[in-house]
Every structure is written in structure tokens, then in C-alpha cells.
């Protein structure tokens, strides 16, 4: 099997499925996922002596909406971190405590993005990463958009002595597949969470 060709085919298939959904389904899913994420946030706050720091993403129209999550994190006073594309890498920036996702400016790709002057932070200084993806399976395999941004970032931080926070993939239930083709370079997530199937935690 040509894995690259199979992943390319699967990306086309998943993008078509997501594009066919109504915008309201992505927002509804964003609300429905919150109860499944609460144990992660509660555990993190219980174990951490400092304010919890969570990395997540500003969702695109065909991704599970992170606006409800953003509001929850704001209400709980959790430190919020968003990625910004810098060349072929991701830089992570702290958001201001009063700045919601809906007030962010957009980059050239139309992605809501933190200000480049906002404080940068290493993933090793965070407690939890909530990652996007086109599809996930129950072994933690992730199908990204094809740019390799998260794979490179996670590979680098996991190889560092400081270690990496747990990474949980957020998605709709239609994005959870039986098996996703992967290579040794593809980084697996530590869990997957969707509205109906809930949270699956894995061990690496």
C-alpha cells in the first residue's frame, strides 16, 4: 500500500464529509464536547500548583468549534495558548486574560491567530494540548491537513528532556475512524474526544 496516496485519498474524503455538514453542527459539537473535557481540566487544576495552561486552536469553519471551549477557559481563569504559523513551524503564544477567540485577527490563511507580540511559551511549560485533525482512530493515530506542523512540533517536544504535556485530539464523531494509515514520522495523540463517543484516554 502506498501510504501517502492512501492518506491523500482519506483527506479528500474527510474534507468532503465535513464540507457537507451544516455550520450549526460544528458549533453544537463544540458545546457537546465540554462535559467530556471537564475531567481533564479538573484533574489538571488539582495537580498543578500554578494556574492551568491549556493549548488549543481557533477552529476553522469545518472543524469542531472551539468558541464554547474558549468561553469555558476564560470563565475558569485558565491560561490559554494558541498556535501561530511561523514558516514551517508552530509558535505558541499566551492570550490576554480578557481576549476571546472571536476578537483575534486572521492570518493570510484565514485562521484566527494570536498577535506575534504576545508572550511566547514552550509546550513544555503547558499542561494540556487540545489538537485539531481531519481524523483520528482509537490507537491515537491522527490524520492532519498535510502540512506536518503538529507532527514536527510534537516530535521535537517529545524528544526533549523537559517532556511533553498530554495531547488530546478534538473532533466530531464522523472523524473517528477504525484505522488511519501512518508512518514512523506521524505523531500519535494521547487521547481522542468527540461529542457522542466521549473521551478516550491512551497511554504512550
DAPE-V511409 format. One record per residue. RES is the residue in one letter. PHI is phi in whole degrees, -180 to 180 (none if undefined). PSI is psi in radians with two decimals (NA if undefined). D_LAST is the distance of its C-alpha to the last C-alpha in Angstrom with 2 decimals. Layout:
# DAPE-V511409
[[RES;PHI;PSI;D_LAST] [RES;PHI;PSI;D_LAST]]
This chain:
# DAPE-V511409
[[X;none;2.34;25.97] [X;-84;1.80;26.16] [X;-63;-0.70;22.75] [X;-63;-0.71;24.23] [X;-67;-0.68;27.11] [X;-66;-0.71;25.02] [X;-66;-0.67;22.90] [X;-63;-0.76;26.25] [X;-63;-0.75;27.71] [X;-67;-0.64;24.89] [X;-62;-0.79;25.22] [X;-60;-0.76;28.96] [X;-64;-0.80;28.51] [X;-69;-0.70;26.17] [X;-62;-0.67;28.43] [X;-66;-0.72;31.43] [X;-63;-0.77;29.97] [X;-70;-0.66;29.13] [X;-65;-0.46;32.49] [X;-79;-0.20;34.27] [X;-82;2.68;33.07] [X;-75;2.53;35.30] [X;-54;-0.60;34.41] [X;-64;-0.45;34.67] [X;-68;-0.58;31.72] [X;-71;-0.66;29.32] [X;-71;-0.73;30.80] [X;-60;-0.72;30.81] [X;-64;-0.64;27.13] [X;-62;-0.61;26.54] [X;-74;-0.74;28.41] [X;-67;-0.40;26.89] [X;-80;-0.33;23.28] [X;-60;-0.77;24.14] [X;-60;-0.54;24.22] [X;-73;-0.47;20.63] [X;-85;-0.34;19.58] [X;-56;-0.73;21.80] [X;-60;-0.63;19.51] [X;-64;-0.76;17.01] [X;-69;-0.73;20.08] [X;-64;-0.78;21.67] [X;-62;-0.75;18.79] [X;-64;-0.73;18.50] [X;-68;-0.57;22.26] [X;-70;-0.63;22.45] [X;-88;-0.38;20.06] [X;-95;2.35;21.37] [X;-81;-0.32;24.79] [X;-112;2.96;25.46] [X;-56;2.39;25.60] [X;-62;2.43;22.33] [X;-120;2.06;21.47] [X;-120;2.26;19.92] [X;-95;2.30;19.48] [X;-146;-2.74;20.48] [X;-144;2.65;22.88] [X;-85;1.98;26.51] [X;-71;2.53;26.53] [X;-85;2.94;28.73] [X;-57;-0.50;31.14] [X;-107;0.53;28.90] [X;-122;2.69;25.71] [X;-53;2.30;25.05] [X;-68;2.31;27.25] [X;-102;0.15;25.83] [X;-64;-0.78;29.32] [X;-61;-0.69;28.95] [X;-62;-0.76;25.69] [X;-58;-0.76;27.55] [X;-63;-0.71;30.40] [X;-63;-0.79;28.25] [X;-64;-0.69;26.64] [X;-61;-0.79;30.18] [X;-63;-0.62;31.58] [X;-88;-0.01;29.08] [X;69;0.46;29.60] [X;-82;2.39;25.96] [X;-70;2.25;25.72] [X;-109;2.37;25.00] [X;-128;2.32;23.65] [X;-124;2.62;24.19] [X;-84;2.71;23.60] [X;-136;2.34;26.61] [X;-75;2.19;26.92] [X;-128;1.76;28.40] [X;64;-2.07;29.22] [X;-103;0.20;26.08] [X;-124;3.01;23.77] [X;-110;2.34;22.88] [X;-109;2.52;24.42] [X;-115;2.30;23.51] [X;-127;2.47;26.47] [X;-75;2.36;27.28] [X;-88;2.63;29.53] [X;-64;2.60;32.69] [X;-65;-0.24;32.72] [X;-117;0.23;35.37] [X;-105;1.82;34.28] [X;-77;2.81;32.95] [X;-55;-0.65;31.27] [X;-67;-0.18;34.53] [X;-103;0.07;36.38] [X;-78;2.64;34.34] [X;-81;2.88;35.99] [X;-107;2.53;34.71] [X;-84;-3.03;33.85] [X;-65;-0.32;35.45] [X;-93;0.02;32.93] [X;84;0.26;33.82] [X;-93;2.22;30.59] [X;-59;2.22;31.18] [X;-136;2.45;30.29] [X;-67;2.73;30.53] [X;-63;2.31;33.47] [X;-61;-0.32;32.80] [X;-85;-0.14;34.63] [X;-66;2.61;32.21] [X;-56;2.32;30.27] [X;-87;2.66;27.24] [X;-143;2.53;24.03] [X;-85;2.56;20.94] [X;-60;-0.47;17.51] [X;-66;-0.27;16.88] [X;-96;0.08;19.68] [X;-108;2.91;18.26] [X;-106;-0.41;16.44] [X;-159;2.42;15.05] [X;-118;2.17;15.01] [X;-108;1.94;16.37] [X;-110;2.58;16.45] [X;-84;3.01;18.93] [X;179;2.76;18.77] [X;-77;-0.56;21.16] [X;-162;2.73;18.91] [X;-140;2.72;15.49] [X;-122;3.06;14.46] [X;-77;-0.02;12.65] [X;-97;0.05;9.83] [X;89;0.09;9.17] [X;-70;2.46;11.61] [X;-126;2.37;14.05] [X;-106;1.94;17.70] [X;-90;-2.98;19.26] [X;-76;-0.25;22.96] [X;114;-0.10;23.06] [X;-83;-0.34;23.55] [X;78;0.20;20.15] [X;-62;-0.87;20.31] [X;-70;-0.64;16.86] [X;-61;-0.81;15.31] [X;-65;-0.74;17.41] [X;-64;-0.83;16.80] [X;-69;-0.66;13.01] [X;-61;-0.74;13.19] [X;-66;-0.81;15.80] [X;-73;-0.58;14.36] [X;-72;-0.41;10.98] [X;-84;-0.24;13.37] [X;-79;2.69;15.61] [X;-65;-0.52;16.14] [X;-68;-0.33;16.21] [X;81;3.09;12.52] [X;-129;2.62;11.52] [X;-73;2.84;11.81] [X;-64;2.53;9.63] [X;-117;2.13;10.67] [X;-116;2.21;12.27] [X;-82;2.31;14.36] [X;-106;2.34;17.92] [X;-163;3.01;20.23] [X;-82;2.84;23.07] [X;-65;-0.53;22.69] [X;-65;-0.30;24.37] [X;-91;0.00;21.48] [X;-96;1.96;18.99] [X;-110;2.80;19.47] [X;-62;-0.70;18.81] [X;-158;2.44;17.26] [X;-117;2.28;17.16] [X;-64;2.44;18.05] [X;-150;2.80;15.85] [X;-117;3.11;16.14] [X;-65;-0.38;14.19] [X;-83;-0.29;15.14] [X;-77;2.17;13.67] [X;-87;2.28;10.73] [X;-85;2.69;8.47] [X;-90;2.89;8.55] [X;-94;-0.01;6.70] [X;-180;2.87;9.80] [X;-135;2.45;13.24] [X;-136;2.28;16.60] [X;-142;2.84;20.05] [X;-59;-0.83;23.44] [X;-91;-0.72;24.08] [X;-82;-0.23;20.82] [X;76;-2.71;19.46] [X;-99;2.19;16.01] [X;-111;2.04;13.03] [X;-98;2.39;10.05] [X;-120;2.88;6.65] [X;-119;2.39;3.79] [X;-96;NA;0.00]]
